[in-house]
Amino acid sequence: MDNVSHKRRIIITLIFISFIAVLLIIKITQLHFSSRVIVNNKNDVIKRGDIIDASGYPLAISVYKYSIFADPRKVTDPDAESLKLSSVLSMPQSEIKDLLTRDKHFVWIKRKADDSVINKIKELSLSGIYIKKEYARAYPEGMLASQVIGFVNVDNIGLEGIEYKYNDILLRADSSGQREQKGLTVQLTLDRAIQYIAQKAINTYAGLVKPKKAVAVVYEIKTGKILALALYPQFHPEYFYNYDKSVLTCFSVVDAFEPGSTMKVFAAITLLEHLPDALKRTYICKGSVDVYDATIKCTKEHGKVTLNDIITYSCNAGIIQAMQPIKKEYVYQTLNRFGFGEKTGIQLPGESQGILRNLKQWSGLSKYSMAIGQEISVTSVQLVAAFGAIANNGIYMYPQIVNQIQNSNGEIVTNFFPKTKGKILNETIAKTILSMMHNVVIEGTGKKAYVAGYGTGGKTGTAQKSLPQGGYIPDAYVVSFVGIAPVDKPDICILVMFDEPAYGGSGGELAAPVFSDIVKRVLPLRGFGSVSVNPTQAKSMQYKPAKDDVLPNFIGQTDTRVLRQLINLQHEYPIQYIMKGSGKVVAQDPKPGVPLKKVTTITLVME
């Protein structure tokens, strides 16, 4: 009996050990074939997809490079070979010798070396030393849009920007039937020419004012597409390891800042929405105003001012007095409606939501502080999209930087259509605010944003930088200008920001001229002003009203052709649109022929 029990215990123990062993094998297998490892293995086979601009110009491509590796067990003379390799590779001999004496079949010596180095290695013909062909990333436009595009590591894995955000897409082999295994292509909304103009402008002025950082964003008002996102300082993606880490991120979406007097525009919107006689009221600016225990200073004594004067001359005392009858709930609702305190969803990694504290955390001073751009922080893309909504007859378009995903044949795999929050501002108020912004440029703090031949409008901002623990940093400012061009037919919204300019200055003095410089070069490219076009091109640029002012028939038309018509319709009517799917339109609501004055939303289904 005891023998039987003993045998039974042995059998049970063996079964248990076998079960544990099977679990371990499964676990090890899962680890070995995890998605991360598979992606890394595929990198040797799949050519990473391209990143291109809106017109198809390559911004990031993959090219062949050669790497040097060794089989230490086949190296006959580690001392002699390490010495020869050291002279060619400019590496310490001791480091190479250590690699050549390891008890392994494979060790990397030098990854993705220059062709001249590879040729010298071939001439040495060393035992146990081999050359392997790999893919390496190249950036044809160099530093252009580097923070947006990002970069990859030596194993072709994206580490920042679009390279990181869309890493899996860029390494996903398409099914277009090409011999070469290549990842999908990511097309951005950036326009290479406009990006170059914005980058050149921000670099030129940054060289004069010496800021820590600077940003210029060009935003298409009707679609929300980012046409340019230029940052200073730049870096070269192929040599990212030579730069400080703070430069490598797209800080226009990652970092938030106190926007200063640009927030007066949203305070004015709140006043116009809740005080019927807001435009008729007058206030007296004596150069400062006391609020609770705080004294808010103005740039000078403005005397008697209206709401229009407050925006034009950026009067702190005036806006503080004007906000007294306004409930803090109304201020919060306005700021929240315009997207502050929440992520925009732009397709870039690490986006900050900024800071818009919950109403319960507001003090009695908060509504006044926020009216002048304190106690709130925003990102560049939040601010440019909010101003864009004002210029778009009150319709908010979410900022977008990825346009399409394409296969190797250029066929669309995924289309990212413009997204809207809908109408967030009364059209009459929007036009009133736009008129005030025009006055800022004509006779106010933004005179340097004036562009001959175009009507422009905007708002200046100058904010002292705050400390994390409270209070402000002496002589450290963020200066900015957000503007619209042209004001009579808004096309683009541009934000320019300098972080801590070395020699001081205001948004009107430092940022407004950059706006002007960008506008005068970009608008001709967009079909405005003195650009020379032939009659056919000029005719195609003009808005063509729908026949008898009724809704057109979109059935059978391509998505891109439809989108252009919808954008044109928005020039005349406050219409929103929803596009579902991609390809050609198969259904539309409302049906063709409905008077456009009765249409608020158009829904299109595509296949």
C-alpha positions in Angstrom: 0.0 0.0 0.0 2.8 2.4 0.9 4.6 1.6 -2.4 1.4 2.4 -4.3 1.0 5.7 -2.5 4.7 6.5 -3.1 4.4 5.8 -6.8 1.2 7.9 -7.0 3.0 10.9 -5.3 5.9 10.5 -7.8 3.5 10.5 -10.8 1.6 13.6 -9.5 4.9 15.4 -8.9 6.1 14.6 -12.4 2.8 15.8 -13.9 3.0 19.0 -11.9 6.6 19.6 -13.0 5.7 18.9 -16.6 2.8 21.4 -16.3 5.1 24.1 -15.0 7.6 23.3 -17.7 4.9 23.7 -20.4 3.8 27.1 -18.9 7.4 28.3 -18.9 7.9 27.3 -22.5 4.7 29.1 -23.5 5.8 32.2 -21.6 9.2 32.2 -23.1 7.7 31.7 -26.6 5.4 34.7 -26.0 8.3 36.8 -24.9 10.4 35.8 -27.9 7.6 36.5 -30.3 6.2 39.6 -28.8 5.0 42.3 -31.1 8.1 44.5 -30.3 10.5 41.8 -31.2 8.6 41.0 -34.4 8.7 44.7 -35.4 12.5 44.7 -34.8 13.0 41.6 -36.9 10.9 43.0 -39.7 13.1 46.1 -39.9 15.7 44.0 -41.7 13.1 43.1 -44.3 10.6 45.9 -44.5 11.7 49.2 -45.9 10.3 51.9 -43.6 7.5 54.0 -45.3 8.0 57.6 -46.4 6.8 60.8 -44.8 5.7 63.3 -47.4 4.3 66.8 -47.4 0.8 67.7 -48.8 2.1 67.9 -52.4 4.1 64.6 -52.1 7.6 66.0 -51.5 9.6 63.5 -49.5 10.5 64.6 -46.0 11.7 61.3 -44.6 12.8 58.3 -46.7 14.7 55.0 -46.3 18.0 54.3 -48.1 20.5 51.4 -48.1 23.4 51.5 -45.7 26.0 48.9 -44.8 26.8 47.8 -41.3 29.9 45.9 -40.0 29.6 42.8 -37.8 31.9 40.0 -36.6 31.8 36.3 -35.8 34.3 36.3 -32.9 34.8 32.5 -33.2 36.2 33.0 -36.7 38.5 35.9 -35.9 42.1 34.5 -36.1 44.1 37.4 -34.7 42.0 39.8 -32.4 45.0 42.0 -31.7 46.0 42.6 -35.3 42.4 42.9 -36.6 41.3 45.3 -33.9 44.2 47.5 -34.6 43.4 47.7 -38.3 39.7 48.2 -37.7 40.5 50.9 -35.1 42.3 53.0 -37.7 39.5 52.8 -40.2 36.5 53.2 -37.8 38.0 55.8 -35.5 37.1 53.6 -32.5 39.4 52.6 -29.6 41.3 49.4 -30.3 40.4 48.1 -26.8 36.7 48.5 -27.5 37.0 46.6 -30.8 39.2 43.9 -29.3 36.7 43.3 -26.5 34.0 42.7 -29.1 36.2 40.3 -31.1 37.0 38.2 -28.1 33.5 37.5 -26.9 32.2 34.0 -26.9 29.5 34.7 -29.4 28.7 34.0 -33.1 27.5 37.6 -33.8 28.5 41.1 -32.5 27.9 44.5 -34.1 31.1 46.5 -34.8 29.7 49.6 -36.6 26.1 50.2 -37.7 25.3 52.0 -40.9 28.7 53.3 -41.7 29.6 55.6 -44.6 30.3 54.1 -48.0 34.0 55.2 -47.9 34.5 53.3 -44.6 32.8 50.2 -46.0 35.1 50.2 -49.0 38.2 50.3 -46.7 36.8 47.4 -44.7 36.4 45.4 -47.8 40.0 46.1 -48.8 41.2 44.8 -45.4 39.6 41.4 -46.0 39.7 40.4 -42.4 38.7 36.9 -41.1 35.5 36.8 -39.2 34.5 40.4 -40.2 31.4 40.8 -42.4 29.2 43.4 -44.0 25.4 43.5 -43.8 23.0 45.7 -45.9 20.4 47.5 -43.8 17.9 50.4 -44.2 18.8 53.8 -42.8 16.6 56.9 -42.5 17.4 59.9 -44.6 15.8 63.4 -44.4 16.0 65.1 -47.8 15.0 68.6 -46.4 17.5 68.4 -43.6 16.3 70.3 -40.5 13.0 71.4 -42.1 10.1 70.5 -39.8 12.4 68.3 -37.8 10.4 68.4 -34.5 7.2 67.4 -36.5 8.9 64.6 -38.4 10.9 63.3 -35.5 13.7 60.7 -35.9 14.5 57.0 -35.5 17.1 55.0 -33.6 19.7 52.7 -35.2 17.2 49.9 -35.4 14.8 52.1 -37.4 12.3 52.5 -34.5 10.7 55.9 -34.3 11.6 57.9 -31.1 9.9 61.3 -31.7 7.4 63.1 -33.8 5.5 61.4 -36.6 8.2 58.8 -36.8 7.2 57.7 -33.2 3.4 58.4 -33.4 3.0 56.4 -36.7 5.9 53.9 -36.2 3.6 50.8 -36.7 2.1 52.4 -39.8 5.5 53.2 -41.3 6.6 49.6 -40.7 3.4 47.9 -41.8 4.0 46.2 -45.2 1.3 47.3 -47.7 -0.6 45.0 -49.9 -0.1 46.8 -53.2 1.8 43.9 -54.8 5.2 45.6 -54.9 8.2 43.3 -54.9 10.0 45.4 -52.3 8.5 45.0 -48.8 7.8 48.6 -47.8 5.8 50.3 -45.1 2.9 52.6 -45.6 3.5 56.3 -46.4 2.3 59.1 -44.1 1.3 62.3 -45.9 1.3 65.4 -43.7 -0.8 68.6 -44.2 2.4 70.6 -44.1 3.2 72.5 -47.3 7.0 72.4 -47.9 7.1 75.9 -49.4 5.0 77.5 -46.6 7.0 75.6 -44.0 10.2 76.9 -45.5 8.9 80.5 -45.4 7.8 80.2 -41.8 11.0 78.6 -40.7 13.2 81.2 -42.5 11.2 84.0 -40.9 11.3 82.6 -37.3 15.0 81.8 -37.7 15.8 85.3 -39.0 14.0 87.1 -36.2 15.2 84.7 -33.5 18.8 85.5 -34.5 18.0 89.1 -33.6 16.0 88.8 -30.4 17.8 85.7 -29.0 14.9 83.8 -27.4 15.2 80.4 -25.7 12.6 79.0 -28.1 10.3 80.3 -30.8 7.3 79.0 -32.7 5.5 80.0 -35.9 2.3 78.1 -36.8 0.3 78.6 -40.1 -3.2 77.2 -39.8 -5.8 76.9 -42.6 -8.9 78.4 -41.3 -11.6 76.5 -43.2 -10.1 73.0 -42.6 -7.9 73.2 -39.5 -4.9 71.9 -41.5 -1.5 72.9 -40.2 0.3 74.3 -43.3 3.5 75.1 -41.4 4.8 74.4 -37.9 8.2 76.0 -37.6 10.2 75.8 -34.3 13.5 77.4 -33.2 16.1 76.1 -32.5 16.0 73.3 -35.0 17.9 70.0 -35.1 19.0 67.5 -37.8 17.1 64.2 -37.4 20.0 62.1 -38.7 22.2 63.5 -35.9 19.7 64.0 -33.1 22.1 62.6 -30.5 24.2 65.7 -30.9 21.4 68.0 -29.5 19.9 68.8 -26.1 16.8 66.7 -25.4 14.7 69.9 -24.9 15.1 70.7 -28.6 14.0 67.3 -29.9 10.3 67.5 -28.9 7.6 69.4 -30.8 7.3 71.9 -28.0 4.5 73.8 -29.7 2.2 71.0 -28.6 4.1 69.6 -25.6 4.7 72.9 -23.8 2.0 75.3 -22.6 2.5 79.0 -21.7 0.6 81.9 -20.2 -0.8 83.7 -23.3 -1.0 87.2 -21.9 -3.2 89.8 -23.6 -4.3 87.5 -26.5 -6.9 86.3 -24.0 -8.5 89.8 -24.0 -10.2 88.6 -27.2 -12.0 85.8 -25.4 -12.9 88.2 -22.5 -14.4 90.5 -25.1 -16.4 87.6 -26.6 -17.8 86.8 -23.1 -18.8 90.5 -22.7 -20.5 90.7 -26.1 -22.5 87.5 -25.3 -23.7 88.5 -21.9 -23.9 92.4 -22.0 -26.2 93.7 -24.8 -24.7 97.2 -24.5 -21.1 96.0 -24.2 -20.0 98.1 -27.2 -21.5 101.3 -25.8 -20.0 101.1 -22.3 -17.0 103.3 -21.4 -14.3 102.9 -18.8 -11.5 105.1 -17.4 -7.9 103.9 -17.6 -5.6 105.7 -15.1 -2.7 103.4 -15.9 -3.6 100.8 -13.3 -6.5 99.3 -11.4 -6.9 97.6 -8.0 -8.6 94.2 -7.8 -8.9 92.8 -4.3 -5.3 93.0 -2.9 -3.7 93.1 -6.4 -2.8 96.1 -8.5 -3.0 95.4 -12.3 -0.8 97.8 -14.3 -1.4 99.1 -17.8 1.3 100.0 -20.4 0.2 103.6 -20.0 -2.8 105.8 -19.0 -5.3 105.3 -21.8 -8.0 107.6 -20.4 -11.6 107.0 -21.6 -11.9 103.7 -23.5 -14.6 101.5 -25.1 -14.4 97.7 -25.6 -13.0 98.3 -29.1 -10.3 100.6 -27.6 -9.5 98.0 -24.9 -8.7 95.4 -27.6 -7.0 97.9 -29.9 -4.6 99.3 -27.3 -4.5 96.2 -25.0 -5.8 98.1 -22.0 -5.5 96.0 -18.8 -7.4 98.5 -16.6 -10.2 98.7 -19.1 -10.8 95.0 -19.5 -10.6 94.5 -15.7 -13.4 97.1 -15.2 -15.4 95.6 -18.0 -15.4 92.1 -16.5 -16.8 93.2 -13.1 -20.5 92.4 -13.9 -19.6 89.1 -15.7 -20.1 85.8 -13.8 -17.0 83.6 -13.6 -19.1 80.8 -14.9 -19.5 82.7 -18.2 -15.8 83.2 -18.5 -15.1 79.5 -17.9 -17.8 78.4 -20.4 -16.2 80.7 -23.1 -12.7 79.4 -22.5 -13.8 75.8 -22.4 -15.9 76.2 -25.6 -12.8 77.4 -27.5 -10.9 74.3 -26.5 -8.7 75.6 -23.7 -7.9 73.1 -21.0 -8.3 70.1 -23.3 -6.2 68.4 -25.9 -6.9 69.3 -29.6 -6.2 65.7 -30.7 -3.5 66.9 -33.2 -1.7 63.8 -34.5 1.6 64.4 -32.6 2.9 62.7 -29.5 3.0 64.2 -26.0 0.3 66.9 -26.5 -0.4 69.0 -23.4 -3.9 70.0 -22.5 -2.7 73.2 -20.9 -4.2 74.5 -17.7 -7.8 75.7 -17.3 -8.6 75.0 -13.6 -12.0 73.8 -12.5 -14.3 76.5 -11.4 -14.2 75.3 -7.8 -10.5 76.2 -7.8 -11.1 79.8 -9.0 -10.5 82.7 -6.5 -12.3 86.0 -6.7 -9.3 87.3 -8.7 -9.4 84.5 -11.3 -11.8 85.9 -13.9 -9.8 89.1 -14.0 -6.5 87.3 -14.2 -7.7 85.1 -17.1 -9.0 88.1 -19.0 -5.4 89.3 -19.3 -4.0 85.8 -19.9 -2.8 84.8 -16.4 -3.8 81.8 -14.3 -4.2 79.9 -17.6 -1.8 78.2 -19.9 -2.3 77.2 -23.5 -0.4 75.5 -26.3 0.4 77.1 -29.6 -2.0 74.9 -31.5 -4.8 75.5 -29.0 -4.5 79.2 -29.4 -4.2 79.3 -33.2 -7.3 77.0 -33.5 -9.3 79.2 -31.1 -8.5 82.4 -33.2 -9.2 80.4 -36.3 -12.7 79.7 -35.1 -13.4 83.4 -34.8 -12.2 84.0 -38.4 -14.3 81.0 -39.6 -17.6 82.6 -38.7 -17.6 80.9 -35.3 -17.0 77.4 -36.6 -14.2 75.6 -34.7 -12.0 73.3 -36.8 -9.7 70.9 -34.9 -6.0 71.3 -35.9 -4.8 68.5 -38.1 -1.3 67.6 -39.3 -1.7 64.2 -40.9 -3.6 64.2 -44.2 -3.5 60.6 -45.5 -2.0 57.1 -45.2 -1.0 55.8 -48.6 0.5 52.6 -50.0 3.5 52.3 -52.3 1.3 53.0 -55.4 0.1 56.3 -53.9 -3.4 54.9 -53.3 -5.2 56.1 -50.2 -5.4 53.6 -47.3 -6.8 56.1 -44.8 -8.0 59.6 -45.2 -8.1 62.0 -42.3 -10.9 64.5 -43.1 -11.2 67.8 -41.4 -13.0 67.6 -38.0 -15.2 70.3 -36.6 -16.6 71.1 -33.2 -19.4 73.0 -35.0 -20.5 76.5 -34.4 -19.2 77.8 -31.1 -19.7 81.5 -31.6 -22.4 83.7 -33.0 -21.4 84.9 -36.5 -22.2 88.6 -35.7 -20.0 88.5 -32.7 -17.3 86.8 -34.7 -17.3 89.6 -37.2 -17.3 92.2 -34.5 -14.2 90.7 -32.9 -12.5 90.3 -36.3 -13.1 94.1 -36.9 -11.5 94.8 -33.5 -8.5 92.7 -34.4 -8.2 94.7 -37.7 -8.1 97.9 -35.6 -5.2 96.4 -33.6 -3.1 96.3 -36.8 -4.3 99.6 -38.2 -3.9 101.9 -35.1 -3.1 99.7 -32.1 -0.4 97.5 -30.5 -0.1 95.4 -33.7 0.9 98.0 -36.3 4.0 96.0 -37.2 1.7 93.2 -38.4 0.4 95.5 -41.2 0.9 94.1 -44.7 0.5 96.5 -47.7 -2.1 95.2 -50.1 -3.8 92.9 -47.7 -6.2 93.4 -44.8 -4.8 91.8 -41.7 -6.0 91.6 -38.1 -4.7 90.1 -34.8 -3.9 90.5 -31.2 -0.6 91.0 -29.4 0.4 89.2 -26.2 3.1 89.8 -23.6 3.2 87.6 -20.5 5.6 87.5 -17.6 6.7 83.8 -17.1 5.4 82.3 -13.9 7.2 80.1 -11.4 5.9 76.5 -10.6 5.5 77.4 -6.9 3.7 80.7 -7.7 4.8 84.2 -8.5 6.7 85.4 -11.6 10.2 85.4 -12.9 11.8 88.9 -13.1 12.5 90.1 -16.7 11.4 86.7 -18.3 8.5 87.1 -20.8 6.7 85.2 -23.5 5.7 87.5 -26.3 3.3 86.6 -29.1 1.0 87.7 -31.9 -1.9 85.8 -33.4 -3.3 87.1 -36.6 -5.7 86.5 -39.5 -5.1 87.1 -43.2 -6.9 88.4 -45.2 -9.6 89.8 -42.8 -12.1 90.3 -45.5 -11.9 86.7 -46.6 -10.0 84.8 -43.9 -7.7 82.1 -45.2 -4.9 81.6 -42.7 -4.3 82.1 -39.0 -0.7 82.5 -37.9 0.7 82.4 -34.4 4.2 83.7 -33.7 5.7 83.2 -30.2 9.1 84.0 -28.6 10.0 82.4 -25.3 12.2 84.7 -23.2 13.7 87.1 -25.8 17.1 88.1 -24.4 16.6 91.9 -24.8 13.0 92.2 -23.7 10.2 93.7 -25.9 6.5 93.1 -26.5 4.4 90.9 -28.8 3.7 93.9 -31.0 7.4 94.8 -31.3 8.9 91.3 -31.7 6.2 88.8 -32.9 4.0 91.0 -35.1 6.8 91.7 -37.7 7.3 88.0 -38.2 3.6 87.6 -38.9 3.8 90.3 -41.5 6.8 88.7 -43.1 5.1 85.3 -43.4 1.8 86.7 -44.7 3.4 88.7 -47.5 5.1 85.6 -48.8 2.4 83.0 -48.2 -0.8 84.7 -49.4 0.5 84.9 -53.0 1.1 81.2 -52.9 -2.5 80.8 -51.8 -3.9 82.7 -54.7 -4.2 86.1 -53.1 -2.5 89.4 -54.2 0.2 89.8 -56.8 0.9 86.2 -57.6 1.1 85.7 -61.4 -1.4 83.2 -62.6 -2.7 82.4 -66.1 -6.5 83.1 -66.8 -7.4 79.4 -66.3 -5.8 79.3 -62.9 -7.3 82.6 -61.8 -10.7 81.3 -62.9 -10.3 78.2 -60.8 -9.4 80.2 -57.7 -12.6 82.2 -57.7 -15.6 81.1 -55.7 -18.4 79.8 -57.9 -21.8 80.0 -56.2 -24.0 77.0 -56.5 -26.6 77.1 -59.3 -29.6 79.1 -58.0 -28.1 78.9 -54.5 -29.2 75.3 -54.0 -27.3 72.3 -52.6 -25.3 70.7 -55.4 -25.4 67.0 -56.3 -22.3 65.4 -54.8 -23.1 61.8 -55.8 -20.3 60.1 -57.8 -17.7 62.8 -57.0 -14.3 62.1 -55.3 -13.7 63.2 -51.7 -11.0 65.7 -52.6 -13.2 67.4 -55.2 -16.2 67.5 -52.8 -14.1 68.9 -50.0 -13.0 71.9 -52.2 -16.7 72.6 -53.0 -17.7 72.4 -49.4 -14.9 74.8 -48.4 -16.1 77.2 -51.1 -19.7 77.0 -49.9 -18.5 78.0 -46.4 -17.3 81.3 -47.8 -20.9 82.2 -48.3 -22.9 80.1 -45.9 -22.4 79.0 -42.3 -22.5 75.3 -43.3 -21.0 72.4 -41.4 -20.2 69.1 -43.0 -19.6 65.5 -42.0 -17.7 63.1 -44.4 -17.9 59.4 -43.7 -15.6 56.9 -45.4 -13.4 57.6 -48.4 -13.6 57.3 -52.2 -16.6 58.6 -54.1 -19.9 59.9 -52.7 -22.7 57.3 -52.7 -25.2 59.1 -50.5 -25.9 62.7 -49.3 -28.2 64.4 -46.8 -29.9 66.8 -47.5 -30.7 65.8 -51.1 -29.6 68.0 -54.0 -31.7 71.0 -54.8 -32.4 72.1 -51.2 -32.0 75.9 -50.8 -28.6 76.5 -49.2 -30.1 79.1 -46.7 -32.0 76.2 -45.1 -28.9 73.9 -44.8 -26.9 73.8 -41.6 -25.2 70.4 -41.9 -24.3 68.3 -44.9 -23.6 64.6 -44.4 -21.8 62.7 -47.1 -21.2 58.9 -47.2 -18.3 57.7 -49.4 -17.2 54.2 -50.6 
